Amino acid sequence: MTLLLLLLGFALLAAGGDRLVRGAVGVARRLGMPSWLVGVTLVGFGTSLPELLTAVMAALAGAPGLAVGNVVGASVANLLLILGATAATAAVVVGRAAWRRDVAALGLAALVAAALALWGQVGRPLGALLVLLLAGLVAVMARGGGAGEAEDGERPALGPSLLWLVVGVGLTLLGARLVVRSAVAIAQGLGVSDAVIGLTVVAVGTTLPELVTCVMAARKGHAEVAWGNIVGSNLFNVLGILGVAALVQPFTVPPEIARLDAWVLVAATALVAALARSGTGLGRREGAALAALYLGYLGVLAAGASVPAPFLRSD
C-alpha cells in the first residue's frame, strides 16, 4: 500500500507540474515575457515546486535528510539525467553571453550547496539570506541582458492560464504529501537513511516535471527554454527551497551529504560548464555520457559507498 501511495504521489507531482508549467508559460506569453526569462523564472521555478513542497513537508516531519537529499539529488539529476535526456533529443547550444551568465549562477549555487553541507546547521537567518540571494541573483541576470526578444505569436487568455497555475499547485501539494509520507515509511522499513531516499527515489520523482518540460521544449525547437529551465531549477533548488525550508523549520544537513553528494553536484556543474562552452553544444553523445554518469552515481548510492570529502565537518 505504501508503494502504491508513493507511485500515486509521483503521478500527481508529474501531472501538477505539467499543469503548472502550462499555466506559467501561458501567463508569460500573455505578458510578453522573453523565452529565456520564462525558462529561468516561471518554468524553472514552477517545475521546482514539487521539490519545494516536498522539502518543506520533510523538514516539518523531522526528516531533514529527505529535504536536503531531495534538493541536492534533484540538482544533480537536472544536470546529468535531464540535460542528458534533453541533449539526446535535440542539441542544446548555449551562446557565449548566456554561458557567462548562466554558468556563473550555476557555479554559485553548487558552491553554496557544498558550503551548507560543510557548515551543517541551516537556521532562519541563513535561510532568509539564501532567499534574498536568489532574488538578487535573478534580478541581476535578467538585467544583464541576453534574455532575447519576447515571444511572438498567439497569446492565450489570462484566466485559463491562471486556473492551470492554481490546479498545478493543488496537485503538486497533494503529491508532495504522499511522496514524503511514503518515502519516510519505506526508508524506515528498509533501514535506509532518509537522506539516501531523498537523493534517489524522491529526487528522481520530483524532477519528472523538469524532465517532461525539457524534452518537450527540445523537441519543439525551444532548447533555450529547456536550458533556462535547468538553470532556474537548480538556482531555486539550492537558494530558494533550502532557504524557505529553513525559514519554516531550521534543520541540520546530514553528514553523508558532505561526504559525497555536495561534491558530485560541484563536479557535475563543472562538467556541464565545460561541455556547454565547447561551442558545438551538447548533442546525443554528450547527452548519453551525462545520463551514464548519473546512473553510475545512483549505483554508488545504492551500494552504500562513502567517499571522504576534504574539510569534512565532524558531528
C-alpha positions in Angstrom: 0.0 0.0 0.0 2.8 2.4 0.8 4.5 1.8 -2.5 1.2 2.5 -4.3 0.8 5.8 -2.4 4.4 6.7 -3.4 3.6 6.0 -7.1 0.4 7.9 -6.8 2.3 10.8 -5.3 4.8 10.8 -8.2 1.9 10.7 -10.7 0.3 13.8 -9.0 3.6 15.6 -9.0 4.1 15.0 -12.7 0.5 16.0 -13.6 0.6 19.0 -11.3 4.0 20.1 -12.7 2.7 19.8 -16.3 -0.4 21.9 -15.5 1.6 24.4 -13.6 4.1 24.9 -16.4 1.3 25.2 -18.9 -0.3 27.9 -16.8 3.1 29.7 -16.2 4.0 29.7 -19.9 0.5 31.0 -20.8 0.8 33.8 -18.3 4.3 34.7 -19.5 3.2 34.8 -23.2 0.2 36.9 -22.3 2.5 39.4 -20.6 5.1 39.3 -23.4 8.0 37.9 -21.4 11.1 36.6 -23.4 11.5 32.9 -23.7 14.8 32.8 -21.7 13.3 34.6 -18.8 10.3 32.3 -18.9 12.6 29.3 -18.7 14.6 30.6 -15.8 11.8 32.0 -13.7 8.3 30.7 -14.3 9.2 27.4 -15.9 12.3 26.8 -13.9 10.8 27.8 -10.6 7.4 26.3 -11.4 8.8 22.8 -12.2 10.7 23.0 -8.9 7.6 23.5 -6.9 7.4 19.7 -6.1 10.8 19.9 -4.6 9.8 22.9 -2.6 6.7 21.4 -1.1 8.5 18.1 -0.5 11.4 19.7 1.3 9.2 21.9 3.5 7.0 19.0 4.5 10.0 16.8 5.1 11.5 19.5 7.4 8.2 19.8 9.3 8.1 16.0 9.6 11.5 15.9 11.2 13.2 14.3 8.2 15.9 16.9 7.2 17.9 14.3 5.3 14.9 13.8 3.0 14.6 17.6 2.4 18.3 18.2 1.7 18.8 15.0 -0.2 15.8 15.9 -2.4 17.3 19.3 -3.2 20.9 18.1 -3.9 19.7 14.9 -5.7 17.3 16.8 -7.9 20.0 19.4 -8.8 22.4 16.5 -9.8 19.5 14.9 -11.8 18.9 18.2 -13.6 22.5 18.5 -14.8 23.1 14.8 -15.6 19.9 13.0 -16.3 17.5 15.7 -17.5 20.1 17.7 -19.5 21.4 14.4 -20.9 17.9 13.3 -22.0 17.3 16.7 -23.5 20.6 16.7 -25.4 19.8 13.2 -26.7 16.6 14.6 -28.1 18.0 17.8 -29.7 21.3 19.6 -29.5 21.5 22.2 -26.7 23.6 25.1 -27.8 24.5 27.8 -25.3 25.7 31.2 -26.6 28.7 32.9 -25.1 26.7 35.6 -23.3 24.3 33.0 -21.9 27.2 30.8 -20.9 28.9 33.5 -18.9 25.6 34.5 -17.2 24.2 31.1 -16.5 27.3 29.1 -15.7 28.3 31.7 -13.1 24.9 31.3 -11.5 25.0 27.5 -11.6 28.5 27.5 -10.1 27.5 29.8 -7.3 24.5 27.6 -6.4 26.7 24.5 -6.4 29.3 26.1 -4.1 26.6 27.4 -1.8 25.3 23.8 -1.5 28.7 22.5 -0.6 29.3 25.3 1.9 25.9 24.5 3.6 26.8 20.8 3.7 30.1 21.6 5.4 28.5 24.1 7.8 25.8 21.7 8.8 23.3 24.0 10.5 20.8 26.0 8.5 18.8 28.3 10.7 16.3 31.0 9.9 18.8 33.9 9.4 20.7 31.8 6.9 17.5 30.8 5.2 16.5 34.4 4.8 19.9 35.2 3.3 19.6 32.4 0.8 16.2 33.7 -0.4 17.5 37.2 -0.7 20.5 36.0 -2.6 18.2 34.1 -5.1 16.1 37.3 -5.6 19.1 39.4 -6.2 20.8 36.9 -8.5 17.7 36.6 -10.7 17.3 40.4 -10.9 21.0 40.8 -11.9 20.7 38.0 -14.5 17.6 39.5 -16.0 19.0 43.0 -16.1 22.3 41.8 -17.5 20.9 41.2 -20.9 20.9 38.1 -23.2 17.3 37.5 -22.4 16.3 37.7 -26.0 13.2 39.1 -27.5 9.7 38.5 -26.3 7.9 35.6 -27.9 5.6 36.5 -30.8 2.5 34.6 -31.9 -0.7 33.7 -30.1 -1.1 34.9 -26.6 -3.6 32.8 -24.6 -6.2 34.3 -22.3 -5.0 35.1 -18.8 -7.9 33.5 -16.9 -7.4 29.9 -18.1 -3.6 30.2 -17.6 -4.1 31.3 -14.0 -6.5 28.5 -13.5 -3.9 26.0 -14.6 -1.5 27.6 -12.2 -3.9 27.0 -9.3 -4.7 23.4 -10.3 -1.0 22.7 -10.7 -0.2 24.0 -7.2 -3.0 21.9 -5.7 -1.9 18.7 -7.4 1.7 19.1 -6.5 0.8 19.9 -2.9 -1.1 16.6 -2.6 1.5 14.7 -4.5 4.3 16.1 -2.2 2.4 15.0 0.9 2.1 11.4 -0.4 5.7 11.2 -1.6 7.1 12.4 1.7 5.0 10.1 3.9 5.5 7.1 1.7 9.3 7.7 1.3 9.8 8.1 5.0 7.9 4.9 5.7 9.8 2.9 3.1 13.2 4.2 4.4 12.3 3.3 8.0 11.1 -0.2 6.9 14.3 -0.9 4.9 16.6 0.6 7.4 17.8 3.1 4.8 18.6 6.7 5.8 16.1 9.3 4.7 19.0 11.2 3.0 19.6 8.3 0.6 15.9 8.0 -0.2 15.8 11.8 -0.8 18.8 11.6 -3.1 17.4 8.8 -5.2 13.7 7.9 -5.2 12.3 11.3 -4.2 14.8 13.3 -6.2 14.0 11.4 -9.4 10.3 11.6 -8.7 10.2 15.3 -8.1 12.2 16.1 -11.2 9.7 14.5 -13.5 8.1 17.9 -14.4 11.6 19.2 -15.4 12.2 16.1 -17.5 8.9 16.3 -19.3 9.2 20.1 -19.9 12.8 20.0 -21.1 12.4 17.1 -23.5 9.2 18.6 -25.0 10.8 22.0 -25.3 13.8 20.5 -27.1 11.5 18.5 -29.5 9.6 21.7 -30.4 12.8 23.6 -31.1 12.9 25.6 -27.9 16.2 24.4 -26.4 16.8 27.8 -24.8 13.7 27.2 -22.7 15.0 23.8 -21.7 18.4 25.2 -20.7 16.8 28.1 -18.8 14.5 25.6 -17.0 17.6 23.7 -15.7 19.4 26.8 -14.7 16.4 28.3 -12.9 15.5 25.0 -11.3 19.0 24.5 -9.8 19.1 28.1 -8.5 15.7 27.7 -7.0 16.6 24.3 -5.5 19.6 25.4 -3.6 18.8 29.0 -2.7 15.0 29.1 -2.7 14.0 25.7 -1.4 16.6 25.3 1.3 16.0 29.0 2.3 12.3 28.6 2.6 12.6 25.2 4.3 15.0 26.8 6.9 12.6 29.7 7.4 9.8 27.2 8.1 11.9 24.8 10.2 15.6 25.1 10.8 17.4 21.9 10.1 20.8 20.1 10.2 22.4 18.8 7.0 23.2 15.1 7.2 26.9 14.4 7.2 26.6 11.9 4.3 25.6 14.8 2.0 29.0 16.5 2.8 30.9 13.2 2.2 29.8 12.7 -1.4 26.7 14.3 -2.8 27.6 18.0 -2.5 30.8 17.3 -4.3 29.0 15.4 -7.0 26.9 18.5 -7.6 30.0 20.7 -7.9 31.7 18.2 -10.3 28.5 17.9 -12.4 28.3 21.7 -12.6 31.9 22.0 -13.7 31.4 19.2 -16.3 28.3 20.8 -17.8 30.0 24.2 -17.9 32.9 22.7 -19.9 30.7 20.9 -22.3 28.4 23.9 -22.8 31.4 26.1 -23.6 32.6 23.9 -26.5 30.6 26.0 -29.0 29.2 22.9 -30.7 26.6 22.4 -27.9 25.5 19.3 -26.2 24.5 16.6 -28.6 23.4 12.9 -28.4 26.9 11.7 -27.5 27.3 14.2 -24.7 23.7 13.6 -23.5 24.3 9.8 -23.3 27.6 10.4 -21.4 25.8 12.6 -18.8 23.0 10.1 -18.4 25.5 7.3 -17.9 27.3 9.3 -15.2 24.0 9.7 -13.4 23.3 6.0 -13.5 26.8 5.5 -12.1 26.1 8.0 -9.3 22.9 6.1 -8.4 24.9 2.9 -8.4 27.3 4.4 -5.9 24.4 5.4 -3.7 22.8 2.0 -3.9 26.0 0.3 -3.0 26.2 2.5 0.1 29.6 3.8 -0.9 31.1 6.5 1.3 33.7 8.8 -0.1 35.5 11.0 2.4 35.5 14.7 1.5 38.1 17.3 2.2 37.4 19.6 5.1 34.5 17.3 6.2 32.9 18.5 9.4 32.7 16.1 12.3 29.5 15.6 14.2 
